[in-house]
């Protein structure tokens, strides 16, 4: 079984959301159906990045890190071409 850390981008206003799940497909559908309180006002969402981990603690640690300012900068560097091509200059 894998544990996923994922990054979504709102097609409504380019907001980014970082999350963790055991079932990426199901969780992504929940976000787009408006079943998540914190993301429903920004739907629809597009999945722009995910990472898979065998260990749950590793995945949760990564999610927590990506939500920090240092993690946000790393994510911006990792997805530099995506953000450049989509004219997004922030995270």
C-alpha positions in Angstrom: 0.0 0.0 0.0 1.2 3.5 -0.9 0.6 6.8 0.9 0.4 9.9 -1.2 1.4 13.5 -0.8 -0.3 15.6 -3.5 -0.5 19.2 -4.8 -3.7 20.5 -6.3 -4.2 23.7 -8.2 -7.6 25.5 -8.3 -8.8 26.2 -11.8 -10.9 28.9 -10.3 -8.1 31.1 -8.9 -4.8 29.2 -9.1 -4.7 28.5 -5.3 -2.6 25.6 -4.4 -3.5 22.9 -1.9 -1.1 20.3 -0.4 -2.6 17.1 1.1 -2.0 13.5 2.2 -4.1 10.4 1.4 -4.0 6.6 1.1 -6.3 6.7 -2.0 -5.3 9.5 -4.4 -8.0 8.9 -7.0 -10.8 8.9 -4.4 -9.4 11.9 -2.5 -9.1 13.9 -5.8 -12.7 13.2 -6.6 -13.8 14.3 -3.1 -12.1 17.6 -3.6 -13.8 18.2 -6.9 -17.2 17.2 -5.6 -16.9 19.8 -2.8 -16.7 17.2 0.0 -13.7 18.9 1.7 -14.6 22.0 3.7 -11.3 23.7 3.1 -11.2 23.3 -0.6 -14.8 23.3 -1.8 -15.0 27.1 -2.5 -12.0 26.8 -4.9 -13.1 23.9 -7.0 -12.6 22.6 -9.7 -9.1 21.3 -8.9 -6.4 19.8 -11.1 -3.7 17.5 -9.8 -0.3 18.9 -10.6 2.1 16.8 -8.5 2.1 13.8 -6.3 4.7 11.6 -4.4 4.1 8.0 -3.3 5.6 6.6 0.0 5.6 3.1 1.4 5.7 4.4 5.0 2.8 6.6 6.3 5.1 8.6 8.7 7.4 9.5 5.8 4.4 10.8 3.7 3.0 12.8 6.6 6.4 14.3 7.3 6.8 15.3 3.7 3.3 16.9 3.6 4.1 18.9 6.7 7.4 20.0 5.2 5.9 21.1 1.9 3.4 23.3 3.9 6.3 25.3 5.4 7.9 28.3 3.7 11.1 26.2 3.0 9.0 23.4 1.5 7.1 25.8 -0.6 10.3 27.2 -2.1 11.4 23.6 -2.8 8.1 22.8 -4.5 8.4 26.0 -6.6 11.9 24.9 -7.7 10.7 21.3 -8.5 7.8 22.5 -10.6 9.6 25.6 -12.0 8.8 24.8 -15.7 5.1 24.1 -14.8 4.7 27.4 -13.0 6.6 29.3 -15.7 4.5 27.8 -18.5 1.3 28.5 -16.6 2.4 32.0 -15.6 2.1 31.2 -11.9 4.7 33.1 -9.9 3.7 32.1 -6.4 2.9 29.2 -4.1 
